[in-house]
Amino acid sequence: MVEELARWKAALTQKATDLQEALKRVLEERGKARESLLNTYRYADHVALTQACVVSVMTVAQMSDTLPTET
């Protein structure tokens, strides 16, 4: 009976170790995914800001084309 309990303990200890390692990998993967999402968000925000600036410049250029010119 003692030997059987020792085997069970060893098996459960190994399973606990395996689960801890798996959880660690999941948390590391989550951190990488979070960092990737933040980088994507920052890039998308930069692209949107750049696009807004380009549209503003184009609008100002179009407005200046419609102003009367002095002769």
N, CA, C and O atoms as CSV, one atom per row, in Angstrom:
chain,resi,resn,atom,element,x,y,z
A,1,MET,N,N,0.827,-1.195,0.000
A,1,MET,CA,C,0.000,0.000,0.000
A,1,MET,C,C,0.876,1.265,0.000
A,1,MET,O,O,0.564,2.238,-0.686
A,2,VAL,N,N,1.950,1.246,0.756
A,2,VAL,CA,C,2.848,2.392,0.799
A,2,VAL,C,C,3.474,2.627,-0.572
A,2,VAL,O,O,3.617,3.767,-1.014
A,3,GLU,N,N,3.841,1.543,-1.234
A,3,GLU,CA,C,4.439,1.676,-2.576
A,3,GLU,C,C,3.438,2.254,-3.572
A,3,GLU,O,O,3.792,3.077,-4.416
A,4,GLU,N,N,2.202,1.820,-3.464
A,4,GLU,CA,C,1.166,2.341,-4.355
A,4,GLU,C,C,0.955,3.831,-4.110
A,4,GLU,O,O,0.819,4.599,-5.062
A,5,LEU,N,N,0.928,4.243,-2.860
A,5,LEU,CA,C,0.781,5.664,-2.544
A,5,LEU,C,C,1.982,6.465,-3.060
A,5,LEU,O,O,1.821,7.588,-3.537
A,6,ALA,N,N,3.166,5.894,-2.965
A,6,ALA,CA,C,4.370,6.561,-3.467
A,6,ALA,C,C,4.285,6.737,-4.985
A,6,ALA,O,O,4.671,7.782,-5.508
A,7,ARG,N,N,3.778,5.716,-5.702
A,7,ARG,CA,C,3.612,5.820,-7.158
A,7,ARG,C,C,2.585,6.900,-7.503
A,7,ARG,O,O,2.792,7.697,-8.418
A,8,TRP,N,N,1.480,6.916,-6.763
A,8,TRP,CA,C,0.455,7.931,-6.995
A,8,TRP,C,C,1.031,9.329,-6.755
A,8,TRP,O,O,0.802,10.253,-7.536
A,9,LYS,N,N,1.773,9.462,-5.672
A,9,LYS,CA,C,2.371,10.758,-5.357
A,9,LYS,C,C,3.322,11.183,-6.472
A,9,LYS,O,O,3.290,12.336,-6.903
A,10,ALA,N,N,4.158,10.281,-6.938
A,10,ALA,CA,C,5.100,10.601,-8.013
A,10,ALA,C,C,4.354,10.998,-9.284
A,10,ALA,O,O,4.725,11.963,-9.952
A,11,ALA,N,N,3.303,10.253,-9.614
A,11,ALA,CA,C,2.524,10.554,-10.819
A,11,ALA,C,C,1.844,11.920,-10.703
A,11,ALA,O,O,1.849,12.706,-11.650
A,12,LEU,N,N,1.265,12.194,-9.544
A,12,LEU,CA,C,0.580,13.474,-9.349
A,12,LEU,C,C,1.572,14.638,-9.313
A,12,LEU,O,O,1.274,15.725,-9.807
A,13,THR,N,N,2.731,14.411,-8.737
A,13,THR,CA,C,3.763,15.444,-8.716
A,13,THR,C,C,4.220,15.755,-10.137
A,13,THR,O,O,4.403,16.921,-10.488
A,14,GLN,N,N,4.405,14.723,-10.955
A,14,GLN,CA,C,4.804,14.927,-12.347
A,14,GLN,C,C,3.723,15.677,-13.119
A,14,GLN,O,O,4.020,16.579,-13.903
A,15,LYS,N,N,2.463,15.296,-12.889
A,15,LYS,CA,C,1.352,15.968,-13.568
A,15,LYS,C,C,1.295,17.440,-13.159
A,15,LYS,O,O,1.069,18.309,-14.001
A,16,ALA,N,N,1.496,17.720,-11.879
A,16,ALA,CA,C,1.493,19.111,-11.401
A,16,ALA,C,C,2.628,19.901,-12.049
A,16,ALA,O,O,2.434,21.049,-12.449
A,17,THR,N,N,3.794,19.300,-12.153
A,17,THR,CA,C,4.938,19.960,-12.795
A,17,THR,C,C,4.644,20.232,-14.266
A,17,THR,O,O,4.917,21.322,-14.767
A,18,ASP,N,N,4.092,19.247,-14.950
A,18,ASP,CA,C,3.734,19.417,-16.362
A,18,ASP,C,C,2.721,20.545,-16.541
A,18,ASP,O,O,2.839,21.352,-17.463
A,19,LEU,N,N,1.729,20.598,-15.657
A,19,LEU,CA,C,0.704,21.642,-15.752
A,19,LEU,C,C,1.296,23.019,-15.473
A,19,LEU,O,O,0.918,23.995,-16.121
A,20,GLN,N,N,2.213,23.110,-14.522
A,20,GLN,CA,C,2.862,24.391,-14.243
A,20,GLN,C,C,3.662,24.869,-15.452
A,20,GLN,O,O,3.631,26.053,-15.786
A,21,GLU,N,N,4.366,23.970,-16.101
A,21,GLU,CA,C,5.139,24.326,-17.290
A,21,GLU,C,C,4.225,24.753,-18.428
A,21,GLU,O,O,4.525,25.706,-19.149
A,22,ALA,N,N,3.105,24.047,-18.590
A,22,ALA,CA,C,2.145,24.406,-19.635
A,22,ALA,C,C,1.545,25.779,-19.361
A,22,ALA,O,O,1.383,26.587,-20.276
A,23,LEU,N,N,1.218,26.037,-18.111
A,23,LEU,CA,C,0.654,27.337,-17.746
A,23,LEU,C,C,1.672,28.451,-17.987
A,23,LEU,O,O,1.313,29.531,-18.456
A,24,LYS,N,N,2.918,28.192,-17.672
A,24,LYS,CA,C,3.968,29.174,-17.921
A,24,LYS,C,C,4.071,29.489,-19.408
A,24,LYS,O,O,4.208,30.652,-19.786
A,25,ARG,N,N,4.007,28.457,-20.260
A,25,ARG,CA,C,4.066,28.675,-21.711
A,25,ARG,C,C,2.855,29.481,-22.192
A,25,ARG,O,O,2.986,30.359,-23.044
A,26,VAL,N,N,1.678,29.177,-21.638
A,26,VAL,CA,C,0.467,29.912,-22.025
A,26,VAL,C,C,0.602,31.388,-21.645
A,26,VAL,O,O,0.250,32.270,-22.429
A,27,LEU,N,N,1.108,31.649,-20.454
A,27,LEU,CA,C,1.270,33.031,-20.018
A,27,LEU,C,C,2.310,33.767,-20.865
A,27,LEU,O,O,2.127,34.942,-21.184
A,28,GLU,N,N,3.385,33.094,-21.226
A,28,GLU,CA,C,4.385,33.712,-22.107
A,28,GLU,C,C,3.786,34.012,-23.473
A,28,GLU,O,O,4.027,35.077,-24.041
A,29,GLU,N,N,3.007,33.076,-23.999
A,29,GLU,CA,C,2.366,33.271,-25.299
A,29,GLU,C,C,1.368,34.426,-25.236
A,29,GLU,O,O,1.262,35.214,-26.176
A,30,ARG,N,N,0.644,34.523,-24.134
A,30,ARG,CA,C,-0.307,35.624,-23.945
A,30,ARG,C,C,0.426,36.961,-23.943
A,30,ARG,O,O,-0.042,37.930,-24.541
A,31,GLY,N,N,1.567,37.015,-23.278
A,31,GLY,CA,C,2.354,38.244,-23.249
A,31,GLY,C,C,2.823,38.648,-24.633
A,31,GLY,O,O,2.785,39.826,-24.989
A,32,LYS,N,N,3.268,37.666,-25.420
A,32,LYS,CA,C,3.712,37.950,-26.788
A,32,LYS,C,C,2.541,38.433,-27.649
A,32,LYS,O,O,2.685,39.370,-28.434
A,33,ALA,N,N,1.388,37.787,-27.495
A,33,ALA,CA,C,0.205,38.190,-28.267
A,33,ALA,C,C,-0.225,39.602,-27.878
A,33,ALA,O,O,-0.601,40.398,-28.738
A,34,ARG,N,N,-0.169,39.911,-26.589
A,34,ARG,CA,C,-0.536,41.254,-26.118
A,34,ARG,C,C,0.397,42.295,-26.713
A,34,ARG,O,O,-0.058,43.333,-27.194
A,35,GLU,N,N,1.687,42.031,-26.687
A,35,GLU,CA,C,2.669,42.960,-27.240
A,35,GLU,C,C,2.436,43.149,-28.737
A,35,GLU,O,O,2.525,44.266,-29.245
A,36,SER,N,N,2.139,42.065,-29.438
A,36,SER,CA,C,1.866,42.153,-30.872
A,36,SER,C,C,0.615,42.990,-31.144
A,36,SER,O,O,0.599,43.804,-32.068
A,37,LEU,N,N,-0.419,42.793,-30.348
A,37,LEU,CA,C,-1.648,43.579,-30.518
A,37,LEU,C,C,-1.396,45.057,-30.243
A,37,LEU,O,O,-1.911,45.917,-30.957
A,38,LEU,N,N,-0.604,45.356,-29.208
A,38,LEU,CA,C,-0.288,46.752,-28.918
A,38,LEU,C,C,0.490,47.391,-30.058
A,38,LEU,O,O,0.226,48.535,-30.428
A,39,ASN,N,N,1.448,46.658,-30.617
A,39,ASN,CA,C,2.211,47.185,-31.757
A,39,ASN,C,C,1.307,47.425,-32.957
A,39,ASN,O,O,1.446,48.436,-33.646
A,40,THR,N,N,0.385,46.507,-33.210
A,40,THR,CA,C,-0.564,46.667,-34.314
A,40,THR,C,C,-1.447,47.885,-34.094
A,40,THR,O,O,-1.698,48.652,-35.024
A,41,TYR,N,N,-1.920,48.064,-32.854
A,41,TYR,CA,C,-2.753,49.223,-32.532
A,41,TYR,C,C,-1.973,50.523,-32.750
A,41,TYR,O,O,-2.489,51.475,-33.336
A,42,ARG,N,N,-0.737,50.552,-32.274
A,42,ARG,CA,C,0.081,51.768,-32.436
A,42,ARG,C,C,0.306,52.078,-33.913
A,42,ARG,O,O,0.231,53.234,-34.329
A,43,TYR,N,N,0.582,51.038,-34.703
A,43,TYR,CA,C,0.802,51.233,-36.133
A,43,TYR,C,C,-0.470,51.739,-36.809
A,43,TYR,O,O,-0.422,52.671,-37.611
A,44,ALA,N,N,-1.607,51.122,-36.485
A,44,ALA,CA,C,-2.886,51.540,-37.080
A,44,ALA,C,C,-3.204,52.985,-36.693
A,44,ALA,O,O,-3.705,53.751,-37.516
A,45,ASP,N,N,-2.919,53.356,-35.454
A,45,ASP,CA,C,-3.158,54.725,-35.007
A,45,ASP,C,C,-2.262,55.693,-35.783
A,45,ASP,O,O,-2.701,56.771,-36.184
A,46,HIS,N,N,-1.016,55.300,-35.987
A,46,HIS,CA,C,-0.075,56.126,-36.756
A,46,HIS,C,C,-0.554,56.290,-38.200
A,46,HIS,O,O,-0.516,57.389,-38.752
A,47,VAL,N,N,-0.998,55.203,-38.798
A,47,VAL,CA,C,-1.495,55.258,-40.177
A,47,VAL,C,C,-2.721,56.169,-40.263
A,47,VAL,O,O,-2.841,56.960,-41.198
A,48,ALA,N,N,-3.625,56.062,-39.298
A,48,ALA,CA,C,-4.832,56.891,-39.303
A,48,ALA,C,C,-4.467,58.369,-39.158
A,48,ALA,O,O,-5.041,59.221,-39.837
A,49,LEU,N,N,-3.522,58.672,-38.283
A,49,LEU,CA,C,-3.093,60.049,-38.093
A,49,LEU,C,C,-2.431,60.590,-39.355
A,49,LEU,O,O,-2.686,61.726,-39.754
A,50,THR,N,N,-1.593,59.788,-39.976
A,50,THR,CA,C,-0.930,60.191,-41.216
A,50,THR,C,C,-1.961,60.437,-42.314
A,50,THR,O,O,-1.861,61.409,-43.062
A,51,GLN,N,N,-2.939,59.562,-42.405
A,51,GLN,CA,C,-3.986,59.723,-43.418
A,51,GLN,C,C,-4.777,61.002,-43.168
A,51,GLN,O,O,-5.106,61.721,-44.111
A,52,ALA,N,N,-5.085,61.292,-41.905
A,52,ALA,CA,C,-5.829,62.506,-41.580
A,52,ALA,C,C,-5.014,63.746,-41.967
A,52,ALA,O,O,-5.574,64.723,-42.464
A,53,CYS,N,N,-3.713,63.711,-41.744
A,53,CYS,CA,C,-2.858,64.836,-42.124
A,53,CYS,C,C,-2.839,65.026,-43.634
A,53,CYS,O,O,-2.915,66.153,-44.123
A,54,VAL,N,N,-2.738,63.933,-44.366
A,54,VAL,CA,C,-2.718,64.008,-45.824
A,54,VAL,C,C,-4.031,64.583,-46.341
A,54,VAL,O,O,-4.029,65.422,-47.241
A,55,VAL,N,N,-5.132,64.147,-45.787
A,55,VAL,CA,C,-6.444,64.658,-46.208
A,55,VAL,C,C,-6.540,66.147,-45.901
A,55,VAL,O,O,-7.066,66.910,-46.711
A,56,SER,N,N,-6.043,66.568,-44.747
A,56,SER,CA,C,-6.072,67.990,-44.387
A,56,SER,C,C,-5.248,68.821,-45.355
A,56,SER,O,O,-5.687,69.884,-45.796
A,57,VAL,N,N,-4.067,68.345,-45.681
A,57,VAL,CA,C,-3.199,69.069,-46.616
A,57,VAL,C,C,-3.859,69.149,-47.983
A,57,VAL,O,O,-3.818,70.196,-48.628
A,58,MET,N,N,-4.463,68.060,-48.431
A,58,MET,CA,C,-5.127,68.062,-49.732
A,58,MET,C,C,-6.306,69.032,-49.720
A,58,MET,O,O,-6.538,69.728,-50.708
A,59,THR,N,N,-7.047,69.089,-48.628
A,59,THR,CA,C,-8.195,69.987,-48.528
A,59,THR,C,C,-7.734,71.438,-48.585
A,59,THR,O,O,-8.328,72.259,-49.283
A,60,VAL,N,N,-6.676,71.747,-47.849
A,60,VAL,CA,C,-6.137,73.114,-47.875
A,60,VAL,C,C,-5.650,73.450,-49.276
A,60,VAL,O,O,-5.882,74.560,-49.754
A,61,ALA,N,N,-4.991,72.531,-49.932
A,61,ALA,CA,C,-4.504,72.777,-51.293
A,61,ALA,C,C,-5.668,73.028,-52.249
A,61,ALA,O,O,-5.592,73.913,-53.101
A,62,GLN,N,N,-6.731,72.263,-52.113
A,62,GLN,CA,C,-7.900,72.449,-52.978
A,62,GLN,C,C,-8.561,73.793,-52.688
A,62,GLN,O,O,-9.016,74.471,-53.609
A,63,MET,N,N,-8.615,74.179,-51.429
A,63,MET,CA,C,-9.217,75.461,-51.060
A,63,MET,C,C,-8.382,76.625,-51.630
A,63,MET,O,O,-8.933,77.620,-52.100
A,64,SER,N,N,-7.070,76.485,-51.581
A,64,SER,CA,C,-6.226,77.576,-52.086
A,64,SER,C,C,-6.338,77.674,-53.601
A,64,SER,O,O,-6.130,78.751,-54.160
A,65,ASP,N,N,-6.657,76.590,-54.271
A,65,ASP,CA,C,-6.844,76.631,-55.723
A,65,ASP,C,C,-8.101,77.400,-56.101
A,65,ASP,O,O,-8.192,77.924,-57.211
A,66,THR,N,N,-9.074,77.476,-55.192
A,66,THR,CA,C,-10.336,78.136,-55.515
A,66,THR,C,C,-10.329,79.611,-55.131
A,66,THR,O,O,-11.275,80.334,-55.445
A,67,LEU,N,N,-9.274,80.067,-54.455
A,67,LEU,CA,C,-9.205,81.478,-54.085
A,67,LEU,C,C,-8.958,82.339,-55.328
A,67,LEU,O,O,-8.249,81.939,-56.252
A,68,PRO,N,N,-9.554,83.515,-55.323
A,68,PRO,CA,C,-9.304,84.377,-56.467
A,68,PRO,C,C,-7.845,84.849,-56.461
A,68,PRO,O,O,-7.257,85.076,-55.404
A,69,THR,N,N,-7.295,84.987,-57.623
A,69,THR,CA,C,-5.907,85.428,-57.734
A,69,THR,C,C,-5.872,86.894,-58.138
A,69,THR,O,O,-6.741,87.377,-58.864
A,70,GLU,N,N,-4.872,87.578,-57.663
A,70,GLU,CA,C,-4.721,89.005,-58.016
A,70,GLU,C,C,-3.993,89.098,-59.346
A,70,GLU,O,O,-3.053,88.355,-59.627
A,71,THR,N,N,-4.457,90.022,-60.139
A,71,THR,CA,C,-3.803,90.229,-61.431
A,71,THR,C,C,-3.235,91.609,-61.540
A,71,THR,O,O,-2.648,91.956,-62.565
